[in-house]
């Protein structure tokens, strides 16, 4: 009953096999191998246009370095209050952007409120050096609360941002879960909706380590190779990252694995919604469920060995926040989660 994080899962057989296959013989280093070149073409096919692709080691590196390519002196980066770049990356975005300020925007179930974006832009009038200048809008897809933006929602936020000459970045650590849920082309809610740069992560989908920064305008990424190298994220054996991308993107495996994780989250949410005393402030859109549990139930789950995280309720609507006798938690499913694991967990929740 491990619902702590999709990071805890291993890799599917296809990825293990790809890593073993690429380990045979020798190959040029630093991204000059055929595997890396092939994956750049493959990602271009996925997004239906030519792209510039740069592998990095972690999602935090992808986010921080992508932002560094988009900011100017005095930059402000606008993002959701609970965005990973604001809450969980140890100030790496500020450090690697040379001091860009992260500005939080209020959200509804993890999605940025358009009115909050408008208000933030009005707080920082153009060309006033004292306040800094909004340079980037960063969106998270799927969001930190496991919900997803539609293409129309992204396009509306991006249009507001671009009217003030902001670039648009997307943190796609769980991008595959959003694509699987929406059933649309990845192009529809990235570059076609106004996204300039994507942090494209497959580690949470089933890779050992496969993260990339994807520029939809290749010219924007012209200098990024130097940025990546200076930050220490140029892989000498790039083919081992490329092999994971190739295995997961081949025949839509990445989407099938993500769809399974989403389905397990749906099963979990549906079961929890039927249990007396359990509340779900919002439905899952991807592979994470955020229930409010009776505190004795939470304590019993932990004592039984279930892995789950208590979560901050600061961004919940006041009426949804846990009371003194309740605990708000995050449950995350993965490609490796089984229906039996979900059902055993639900039985344990219902036992009280």
N, C-alpha and C positions, 0 to 999 in steps of 0.2 A: 504493500500500500504506500507507494512512493509518489507523492504529488508535490514534492518540494520544488522541482524545476525540471524542464526538459533538458537542461544541461547535464543532468545526472545519467541520462540514457547513453548507451554506447553508440555503435554504428551498425547499420544494416549490412547484410552479407555483401551486397553489391559494392558498397564503399570499401569494405575490407578486401574484397577481391581486387578492386581497382588499385588500392595501395600496394597490394602484393605484386600485381602485374607491372606497375610502373617501377618497381624496385629492381627489375631485371636489367642488367647492362648499365651503360653510362649514358648521360645526356647532358647537353650544355646547361650551364647554370644561369642564375639571375634572370629567369624569365625568357631566355632566348631559345627555349626548347619548343618542340612541336606541340607538346601537350598544352602549354600555356597559350600559344597562338591559336590553337584549335578552340580552346574554351572562350577566348575573346570573341571568336566568330560565333560560337554557340550562344553566348549571351546576347550578341547582336540579333541572332535569330529569335530568341525568346522575346526581346523587346522590339523587334520589327524595325530596327534601324542600326546604323553603324554606331558603335559606342567605344569609349576608351575604358579599359578595365585594369585595375591595379589591386593585386592581392595584398592583404595585410593579415596580421596574426590574430587580431581580436576585433570584436564589434566596437569596443571603446576606441580603438585606434582608427577604425573606419570612420566613426562619427567625428572624432576630434580632427583628424587629418582632412576629411572632406570639408568640414567647416573652415579649416585654415585656408583652403583654396578659394573661399568665397568672401572673406571679410577684408575690410580696410581698417586703417587706424581709427580708433574710437568706436569700433563696431559694437552693436547690440544684436544678439541672437534671440529671437522670440520663439518660445517653445511652450508646450503644455507644462503646467505646474509640476506634474509628476513625471515629466519626460526623463528618460535615462540620462541624457546629457546634463540635466540639472541636479539629479539626486543620487546617481550611482556610479559616477565616473571619476571621482576623486579629483575634480577640477581639471581633468585632462583637457577638455575643450578650451577652458580659459588659458591653460598653459601652452598648448600647441597652436592656439590662434594668436598668441602674443597679447593676451589680456582681454579678449572680447567678453563682454558682460552678458550673462544668461538672464533673460527677462521672462518670468513665468506668466502664463496666460491661464485664466480659469477654463474649466472644461465641464462637459456633461458626459459622464461615463467614459472619461478618458479622451474624448474628442474636443478639440479647441472650439470654444464658442466664437462664432463670427463677430459678435458684438465685442468680445474681449480683444480680438485682434484689432478691430476698428479703434477701440479706446486706446490701446497701446500705441498705435501709430499716431493718434492725435496728441498723445503725451509728449511725443518727440518730433517737434516740427523740423522740417528740413533746414539744413545749414545753420543750426544753432550749436556751436561747438561745445557749449557747456554740458549739454545733455547726452552727447554721443549720438550716433546715428544707427537706426535699424538697418541692418545689412542682410540678414537671413531670417527666413521663417523655416523652422524645423518641425516636420510632422513625423509622427511615429505610426507605422502601419505594419502589423496590428499594434494597437495602442498598449500602453503599460497596464491597462485594465482589461485587456483581452477583447476589446471591441474593435471594429473596423470602420474606416471611412469609405463611403461610396466614391466613385469617380466624380460625381457631381459635387460632393462636399469638398473634395480636394481641389477641384477646379475653381470653386467659389473662393476658397481661402487663398489659393495661389493668385487668382486675379486681383484680389485686394492687395496682396503683398507686392505684386509686380507693378501695380499702379503707383507704388512708392519706390519702385526700382529695387526691391528686395529679391535676392535669389531664394530658391526654394530647395531645401534639403529634406530627404526622407530617411529616417532611421528604419531600416528594414530587417531588423534582427529576426522578426517572425513574419517577414514578407510572404513567405510561402503559405502560411496559414491564412493570411488575408486573401491571397490569390485563390486558394482552394475554396474559401468560403464564398467569395463573390462570383467565381466562375467566369470571370472576364479576362480579356487579354491583359498581361502585365503592363503593356503599353498604355492601356486606357486610364490607369490611375497612377501613372508616373509621368513620362514626358508629354503625353497628349493632354494631361490635366495640368501641366505647368511645372512639374518637378524637374529641376536641373541636375541634381546629383543624388544618387541612391547609395546608402550603405547597405549592400546586398549580403545578407548573412544566411548561410546554410548550416552552421554549426548546430543550432537548436533543432533543425529539421532532421539531422542524422549524420552530419559530417563529424570527423574527428577535429578538424580545424579548417574551415573554409569560409573566409570573409573577403569581401571585395568592395572597393569604391568604384562606382560606375558613373561615368560622365556621359550624359546624353548628347551634349555638344562636345565633340572631341577637342575643339579649340580650348575649352575651359580647362581641360586636363593636360594641356601642352607642357606645363611646368611641374606637374604633380609628381613625376618620377623623381625629381630632385627633392621635393618635400618628403616623399616616402623614404628615400634613402637617408636623408638627414635625420629622420626620426627613428631609424633603425628597423624599418619594417620591410626592407627588400629581402625576400627569401632567396637564399643561395640555391636551394633545391626546390624551386617553384613548382616543378612537375608534381610533387606530392600534394600540393594544394589543388592544382589543375585537375589531377586525377579524381579528386573528390567531387569537384564541380561537374566534371564530365559524367561521372557515374550517376549523380543525382539528377542532372538535367536530362539525361538520356531517357527517351520514352516516357517523360513525365513522371519519373519516380519521385521527384521532390514534391509534386502536388499530391500524389497518392499517399505518401507518408504523412504529409500535412493534413490531408483530408481525414485520415485515420485518427490523428491526434485530435482534430476538431470534433469528430464523431464521438470520441471518448469523453470529451468535455461536455458535449450535448447530453450524453447518457448520464453523466455525473450530475449536471444541472437539473435534468428532468427528475432524477431520483431524489435529489435534495429538496426540490420544490414540493414534493409530496410528503415530506416528513414534518410533523408538527414541531413548531419552535424554531425551525430553520427559515431564514429569510434570504432572498436573492435580490439585491437592489437593482440589478440589471441582468439581462440575459447575456451569455457568452457569445462573442462573435468569432473567436478563434479557439485557442486551446487552453484558456485559463478561465477559472470559475472563482467568483469572489462572494462566498456566502457569509452571512452573519450567523454564528452558531451560539447556542447557549454555552456559557462558560464551562459548566460541568461536562458537557459533551466534548468540547475542545480538550479539556484536561484528560478525559477518558481516552480520546483518540491518541494523544501523545503518549500516555501511559501504555497503550497497546502497541506502540511502535510505528504508528502512522507518521509519515513525513509530510508536513505542511507548514506554511509560514503565517504567523500573525502579520497583518498588514495595516498600514496607517489609514485611518478613516478620514483624514483631514479634508480630502477632496470630495467626500460623499455629501450629498444634500443633507441638511440638518435632520430631516425626518427619517433618513435611512441609516444614520449613524448608530453604532451599537450602544446599548445601555450598559449600566454597571455590571449586569449579570450576563453580558454577551461578549463575544470576541469576533472580530472581523478577520477573515483569513483568505489566503490565496492558495488555490489548488491548480497545478499545471499538469496537463497530460502530454504525452509524447508519442512518437511512432511506435514505441515499445510498450505502451500501456495496453493492458488486456481488458476485455469486458469483465472477466472474472475478478480482476483486481478492483475495478470500479464497483462491482456488485458487493464484494466483500467489505469494501469501505462503507458503502451505503448501509449495509446490514449493521455494521458497527455503530454508525451514527444513529440509526433507528432504535438501537437496543435500549437507549435511555428513555 
